[in-house]
Amino acid sequence: MLLWIFRLIFIVIILAVLLVNLSLPGISGEVGRPNFYVILWSGLGLALVTLSVDVLTPKKSLRALAGVFFALLVGIFFSWALAKVLDGIIEIYRLGLNETAVHSIKWMMGICICFLVISIVMRTKDDVRFVVPYVEFTKQTKGTRPLILDTSAIIDGRIADLYQSKLFDAPLVVPRFVLNELQLIADSADKLKRNRGRRGLDILNKMQANSVIDVKIDDSVISEVEEVKGVDEKLMMLTKHYDARLATTDYNLSKVAQVREVDVLNINDLANSLKVIALPGETMGVKIIKPGEEAEQGIGYLPDGTMVVVEEARSKIGREVILSITSSLQTSAGKMIFGKFEGFMQDTNNKKQ
């Protein structure tokens, strides 16, 4: 919208300059007719060419005012240089234009060049580079770089515990499209997915209610983010736009983000560097959901999505069992806990009663 307003202002300025210059002495009448047509057609032609190049160039955005000022200085410099070239062409070919006509052409040429340079800078976001001298606009983030959460990091829930322990103090950003995906998961027909989605929404509500955690739902509409398809692509583009870090437990997203030079924090890698919570010999409860790959193995999942492989539990599908932890495995793809069947949760509760 701002760019179109700028284009409208450009058209108004061009028309105003044309009207003022065409009304100057020496332009009207038989004597000034050649100068009249030169000013008119050169002004309209330059404006048309400039707008065509501007509209047909792929659109990106730059919101740094310093970049616009820099572009204006570059435009003025090129206008001055091309004005000298124009003087040389008029003198060599003896075009016979009077000083007023030449002055008008220079003004319109300068306006067109400045507009075109500013427009290009506004489209090239933060990666405008020049060879000599080398200049690069980079987005500077004040304070701690924000942490952008994806769906897997919210459902995982450990990010809330990390912030509660004050290990991190960077603001958390949840994009609107991530929130929409979380809602779709919560509305899924699959019971397991539905439970995971509802868990993620509950964790997000708890983080928002916690005064220690700074959580922001980002509703901003950014052109380069909206142009790409897929939540993962949008996350990487948004992370680059805000010069932030991406928090996830998705192994594939983490690797792709590294290839795309996006600063990513894999919570599983962070957990891998800390003390493992599930220690051998401890007992825990889990509901067996499906059979495992090996004989007599049953598979269950913790609320955070951690897979639990239980020996001698293949025939206990659909029941909550007690297992004794034998080992655990923490990788970038997630955590797995291995254990041996010890009894049923219901039997344990009856004994307590």
ZIBEL-V332260 format. One record per pair of residues at least 24 apart in sequence whose ideal C-beta (glycine too) atoms are under 10 Angstrom apart, sorted by the first residue. I is the first residue (numbers start at 1). J is the second residue. If there is no record, write none. Layout:
# ZIBEL-V332260
I,J
I,J
This chain:
# ZIBEL-V332260
2,61
2,63
2,122
3,54
3,55
3,59
3,61
3,118
3,119
3,122
3,123
4,55
6,54
6,68
6,115
6,118
6,119
6,122
7,50
7,51
7,54
7,55
7,115
7,119
9,115
10,47
10,50
10,51
10,54
10,111
10,112
10,114
10,115
10,116
10,118
10,119
11,47
11,51
11,115
13,47
13,107
13,108
13,111
13,115
14,43
14,44
14,46
14,47
14,48
14,50
14,51
14,107
14,108
14,111
14,112
14,115
15,43
15,44
15,47
17,43
17,47
17,104
17,107
17,108
17,110
17,111
18,42
18,43
18,44
18,47
18,104
18,107
18,108
19,43
20,104
20,107
21,100
21,101
21,103
21,104
21,105
21,107
21,108
22,104
24,98
24,100
24,101
24,103
24,104
25,100
26,98
26,99
26,100
26,101
27,98
27,100
27,101
27,104
31,98
32,98
32,100
32,101
34,95
34,96
34,97
34,98
34,101
35,96
35,97
35,98
35,99
35,100
35,101
35,102
35,104
35,105
36,101
37,101
38,95
38,97
38,98
38,101
38,102
38,104
38,105
39,97
39,100
39,101
39,102
39,103
39,104
39,105
39,107
39,108
40,104
42,101
42,104
42,105
42,108
42,109
43,104
43,105
43,107
43,108
43,109
43,111
43,112
44,108
45,108
45,112
46,105
46,108
46,109
46,111
46,112
46,113
46,116
47,108
47,111
47,112
47,115
48,112
49,112
49,116
50,108
50,109
50,111
50,112
50,113
50,114
50,115
50,116
50,119
51,112
51,115
51,116
51,119
53,112
53,116
53,119
53,120
54,112
54,115
54,116
54,118
54,119
54,120
54,122
54,123
55,119
57,116
57,119
57,120
57,123
57,124
58,123
58,124
58,227
59,119
59,122
59,123
59,223
59,224
59,227
60,120
60,122
60,123
60,124
60,125
60,126
60,127
60,223
60,224
60,227
61,122
61,123
61,124
61,125
61,126
61,222
61,223
61,224
61,241
62,118
62,120
62,121
62,122
62,123
62,124
62,125
62,126
62,127
62,128
62,137
62,139
63,122
63,125
63,126
63,139
63,222
63,241
64,121
64,122
64,125
64,126
64,128
64,137
64,138
64,139
64,140
66,137
67,118
67,121
67,122
67,124
67,125
67,126
67,128
67,135
67,137
68,117
68,118
68,119
68,121
68,122
69,118
69,121
70,117
70,118
70,121
70,128
70,130
70,135
70,137
71,114
71,115
71,116
71,117
71,118
71,119
71,120
71,121
71,122
71,124
71,128
72,114
72,115
72,117
72,118
72,121
73,114
73,117
74,113
74,114
74,117
74,118
74,120
74,121
74,130
74,135
75,110
75,111
75,112
75,113
75,114
75,115
75,116
75,117
75,118
75,119
75,120
75,121
76,110
76,113
76,114
76,117
77,113
77,114
77,117
78,109
78,110
78,113
78,114
78,116
78,117
79,106
79,107
79,109
79,110
79,111
79,112
79,113
79,114
79,117
80,106
80,110
80,113
81,113
82,106
82,109
82,110
82,113
83,107
83,109
83,110
83,113
123,223
125,223
125,224
125,240
125,241
126,240
126,241
126,243
127,240
138,243
139,240
139,241
139,242
139,243
140,243
141,242
141,243
141,244
143,169
143,170
143,171
144,168
144,169
144,170
144,171
144,214
144,244
144,245
145,170
145,171
145,239
145,242
145,243
145,244
145,245
145,263
146,170
146,171
146,172
146,173
146,214
146,216
146,218
146,239
146,242
146,243
146,244
146,245
147,171
147,172
147,173
147,214
147,239
147,244
147,245
147,246
147,247
147,263
147,265
148,172
148,173
148,174
148,175
148,178
148,218
148,235
148,236
148,238
148,239
148,241
148,242
148,244
148,245
148,246
148,247
148,248
148,262
148,263
148,264
148,265
149,173
149,174
149,175
149,178
149,179
149,182
149,200
149,204
149,207
149,215
149,235
149,246
149,247
149,248
149,267
150,174
150,175
150,178
150,181
150,182
150,231
150,232
150,234
150,235
150,236
150,239
150,246
150,247
150,248
150,249
150,250
150,253
150,254
150,257
150,264
151,177
151,178
151,179
151,180
151,181
151,182
151,184
151,185
151,196
151,197
151,200
151,231
151,232
151,235
151,248
151,249
151,250
151,253
152,178
152,196
152,200
152,247
152,248
152,249
152,250
152,251
152,253
152,254
152,267
152,268
152,305
152,334
153,178
153,200
153,203
153,246
153,247
153,248
153,249
153,250
153,253
153,265
153,266
153,267
154,178
154,179
154,181
154,182
154,196
154,197
154,199
154,200
154,201
154,202
154,203
154,204
154,207
154,247
154,248
154,249
155,182
155,185
155,193
155,195
155,196
155,197
155,198
155,199
155,200
155,201
155,202
155,203
155,204
155,249
155,303
155,304
155,305
156,196
156,199
156,200
156,203
156,247
156,248
156,249
156,250
156,267
156,268
156,271
156,303
156,304
156,305
156,306
156,334
156,335
157,199
157,200
157,202
157,203
157,204
157,206
157,207
157,249
157,267
157,303
157,304
157,305
158,203
158,249
158,267
158,268
158,270
158,271
158,274
158,277
158,304
159,203
159,207
159,213
159,247
159,248
159,249
159,265
159,267
159,270
160,203
160,204
160,206
160,207
160,210
160,212
160,213
160,215
161,203
162,213
162,247
162,267
162,270
162,271
162,274
163,207
163,210
163,212
163,213
163,214
163,215
164,206
164,207
164,210
164,212
164,213
165,212
166,212
166,213
167,270
167,274
168,213
168,247
168,265
168,270
169,212
169,213
169,214
170,214
170,244
170,245
170,247
170,265
171,213
171,214
171,215
171,216
171,244
172,204
172,207
172,208
172,213
172,214
172,215
172,216
172,217
172,247
173,214
173,215
173,216
173,217
173,218
173,220
173,238
173,239
173,242
173,244
173,245
173,246
173,247
174,204
174,207
174,208
174,215
174,216
174,217
174,218
175,216
175,217
175,218
175,219
175,220
175,222
175,225
175,231
175,234
175,235
175,238
175,239
175,242
176,217
176,218
176,219
176,220
176,221
176,234
177,218
177,225
177,226
177,230
177,231
177,234
177,235
177,238
178,204
178,217
178,218
178,231
178,234
178,235
178,238
179,204
179,217
179,218
179,219
180,231
181,231
181,234
191,289
192,289
192,290
192,301
192,305
195,301
195,303
196,301
196,303
196,304
196,305
199,303
199,304
199,305
203,303
203,304
218,242
232,256
232,257
233,260
235,262
235,264
236,260
236,261
236,262
236,264
237,262
238,262
239,263
239,264
249,304
249,305
249,332
249,333
249,334
249,335
250,332
250,333
250,334
251,331
251,332
251,333
251,334
252,332
252,333
254,332
254,333
255,332
266,332
266,333
267,332
267,334
268,330
268,331
268,332
268,333
268,334
268,335
269,330
269,331
269,332
271,330
271,332
271,334
271,335
272,329
272,330
272,331
272,332
272,335
273,330
274,330
276,327
276,328
276,329
276,330
276,335
276,337
277,306
277,328
277,330
277,335
277,337
278,302
278,306
278,308
278,325
278,326
278,327
278,328
278,329
278,330
278,335
278,336
278,337
278,338
278,339
279,325
279,327
279,328
280,324
280,325
280,326
280,327
280,328
280,338
280,339
281,324
281,325
281,326
282,323
282,324
282,325
282,328
282,337
282,339
283,322
283,323
283,324
283,325
283,339
283,340
283,342
283,343
283,348
284,308
284,321
284,322
284,323
284,324
284,325
284,337
284,339
284,342
285,320
285,321
285,322
285,323
285,342
285,343
285,344
285,345
285,348
286,310
286,313
286,320
286,321
286,322
286,323
286,337
286,339
286,345
287,316
287,317
287,318
287,319
287,320
287,321
287,345
288,313
288,314
288,315
288,316
288,317
288,318
288,319
288,320
288,321
288,323
288,341
289,317
289,318
290,314
290,317
290,318
291,315
291,317
296,341
297,338
297,341
298,323
298,341
300,337
300,339
302,335
302,337
304,334
304,335
305,334
305,335
306,330
306,334
306,335
306,336
306,337
307,334
307,335
307,336
307,337
307,338
308,335
308,336
308,337
308,338
308,339
309,336
309,337
309,338
309,339
310,337
310,338
310,339
310,340
310,341
310,342
311,338
311,339
311,340
311,341
312,339
312,340
312,341
312,342
313,339
313,340
313,341
313,342
314,341
315,341
316,341
316,344
319,344
319,345
319,346
320,344
320,345
320,346
320,348
320,349
321,345
321,346
321,347
321,348
322,347
322,348
